[in-house]
Amino acid sequence: MFENLTARFDKVFRYLRGQGKLTEQNIKEALREVRLALLEADVNYLVVKDFIARIRERAVGQEVMSSLTPGQQVIKIVNEELIKLLGEKTAPLNLKGTPPVPIMIVGLQGSGKTTTAAKLSLKLKKEKRTPCLVPADIYRPAAIEQLKILANQVQVPFYSPNDGEKPENIVKNALNFARANKCDTLIVDTAGRLHVDEELMEELSRLKSILTPSEILLVADAMTGQDAVKIAEEFNQKLELTGVVLSKLDGDARGGAALSIKAVTGCPIKFVGLGEKIEDFEVFHPDRMSSRILGMGDVLTIIEKAQETIDEESAKRLVKKLQEDTFTLEDFRDQLRQIRKLGSLEQILGMLPGMGMLKELKNAQIDSKEFVKIEAIINSMTKEERRKPNILNASRKRRIARGSGTTVQDINRLLKSYEQARKMMRQVTGSTKPKATKGKKKRKKRAFFPF
């Protein structure tokens, strides 16, 4: 979402670093570019005006002029002010209270409320809580069925309302259901409209008085830009929101909502949705988001994702296999599965410092279908072939190609990538390289992945 904004900031920072000495004039020129970049990103005009004024006040003062690296100092100031704009600190969920602790999910139709409710339940489940999903949207066709399917997918309790049951009765009965099933959190997916109206707000106010929720989270579609900010203002006035969830932050919009919503409404952004998958849901960290926007990467999030998805025992077994040089195609397949769990390669590479600005990365088309192809090839092999790929002759390769719907060339590319992966991993673990077979030509180095 922030690709254009990041590119503009990168241009400004390169200009500042190239100045031997900073003057009020070149700071003014740089800030003009920053202002235009933010306005083009659909950030609220008053927010931009205040943001630029704060940077100018600090940048033309003693703080920068006396610095040995004035360009770097200005970049540091921009980063600090951007973190303040985004909320300064991570805002945790308030889950205090007598179980089941109610959380209301509110927002307009199409913003992603139902999916967000399921994503939040998965996050809480990972934190060893027992959430219960409640469908209080009786108006949108198939809304209840959609949440039920998602609840089964996440494997959390689901309150199934009776036909014709009103939202007020649904939440009352759901509280009793959650207590009976020993759930400690109640996540209520409420109704939405195409626009904010009195009827919707009255219903939400009634549900609020029944539930007395510890959290009222507005799901705002980040792709709607300043409309998301206006919607947040209206919901906040009526319901006193405790936080905002920005959905569809992986979209192609300009990102202004993320930069404006906290400053305009005072409501902290607590979570962001980064894709359609149930796992594409992150806690919002202002400092990390600022770092991503400014092209500095977000290594901490990559580490957290890895810790969540990679099993420690599996990692130990892998190291042992590498040390003993028994790393097979089965292990190669398992490692690719682990990488897929981290998210798309574009997202992962975009979190590495400086990688988001590389032209090669921007133009690279990393097709996730290649992972599926690789897995199909390996699955079409016999157990012996997966463990001893050196026995794969032309006849075996043709059989595997037919079974996996691929070509012999695809299989050859996979085998080359597998050998390169083994070589790289042996270097990392310090294990000894096996003796080369006589007469075997030296392989040309290739990229880790065959695409």
Secondary structure as UniProt FT lines:
FT   HELIX           3..17
FT   HELIX           24..40
FT   TURN            41..42
FT   HELIX           45..59
FT   HELIX           62..65
FT   HELIX           70..86
FT   STRAND          101..106
FT   TURN            109..110
FT   HELIX           113..126
FT   TURN            127..128
FT   STRAND          131..135
FT   TURN            141..142
FT   HELIX           143..154
FT   TURN            163..164
FT   HELIX           167..180
FT   TURN            181..182
FT   STRAND          185..189
FT   HELIX           198..211
FT   STRAND          215..221
FT   HELIX           222..224
FT   HELIX           226..239
FT   STRAND          243..247
FT   TURN            249..250
FT   HELIX           256..265
FT   STRAND          269..273
FT   TURN            278..279
FT   STRAND          281..283
FT   HELIX           286..293
FT   TURN            294..295
FT   HELIX           299..309
FT   HELIX           312..323
FT   TURN            324..325
FT   HELIX           329..341
FT   HELIX           345..350
FT   TURN            353..354
FT   HELIX           355..357
FT   HELIX           359..363
FT   HELIX           369..379
FT   HELIX           383..387
FT   HELIX           389..391
FT   HELIX           394..404
FT   HELIX           408..429
FT   TURN            438..439
//
